[in-house]
Amino acid sequence: MLPTFRTRRRAALTVATTISASIVLAGCTVSPDGKQLVGVGRGGQIWASTGSNAEWVPAGVTHGSAQALATTNDGDILVFDDSGLAAIAK
C-alpha cells in the first residue's frame, strides 16, 4: 500500500501533503506501475516513498526550482530544474 496523502489544486500546481504533516511536497509524480511516489519538498529536497511500509526517504536535491519531475518503475528519478535535466539513480 502506498503512503496516504491528500491533494489540492493551486493554480497549475498540485500540492500533496502527508497526513503526518512532517513533509510537504510540491510537484508530486507517481511511477508508471503506480508503486512509488516522488515529490519535491522544502529547500529542493526530493523525497521518495519506499512502498508498502509508507515511509518517505530523501532521494536527492534539486539545483534551484524544479519545473518537472518523473520516476521510473526501477526507481530512477528525473528532474528538470534550474541546471537543466538531471537523472538521480536510486
N, C-alpha and C positions, 0 to 999 in steps of 0.2 A: 504494500500500500504506500502511496506517495504521501509526503507531508501534507497536512491540512493547511490550506491557505484561503484567503478571500481576495477578491479583486474588485477594483473600482476603476472607472474611466475618468481620466483627467485630460481633457483635450485629446491629443492623438497618442498619449502615452498611457499604457496600462500599468498600474501600480499594484503590486501584490504585497501583502503584509502577513507574516506568520502570526498564528494565533497567540503565540507566546510573546509577541511584540518585541522580541530581542533583536530581530533582524528585519529591516525594512528594505525591500527590493524594488528596483525600478527596471523596466526593460526585461522582464522575465521571458524565458523561452523553454520549450519542452522538447526532448529528443523525439525523433520520428517514431520510435517504438513506444513512446509515452512513459518510459520508465525513469527518466531523470529530468529534474527541473534545474534551471540555471538562471541566476539573476545578478544584477549589479547593485551593490549596497553603497552605503556612505563611504566617501573617500575613494571610490572606484574599486572597492573590494568586490571580487567576483566570488559568488557562493554557489555551491552545487549540492543538490540533495544526494544522499547516499543510498536512496532506495527505500526498502521496506521498514527500516528502523527509524525513519522520519527525522534524521539528523541532517544538519547543514554543515558543510566543511568549506574552509577557504580554498579557492581553486586558482587564484591569481589576482592581479591588479591591473586595471586599465591605465593607459597613459593619457590622462585628461578625460574628457567626456566621451562616454560610449554612445555611439549612434545606432549600432546594430549588434545583435548577439545571437549566436546559434550554437547548438550542440548536436553531436552525432550519437548514433547508437553505441559507439565504442567509448563515449565519454569525453572525446576531444571537444574543445570549446573554440569557437571562432568569435573574435570581437573586432569591430571596426570602431576605432577611436581616433583621437587627435593625431596619432602617429601612423594611421592607416590600418590595414588589415593585419591581424596577428592571430596565429594559432597557438593555443595553450594545450599541450598534451597532458593527459591525465597522469 
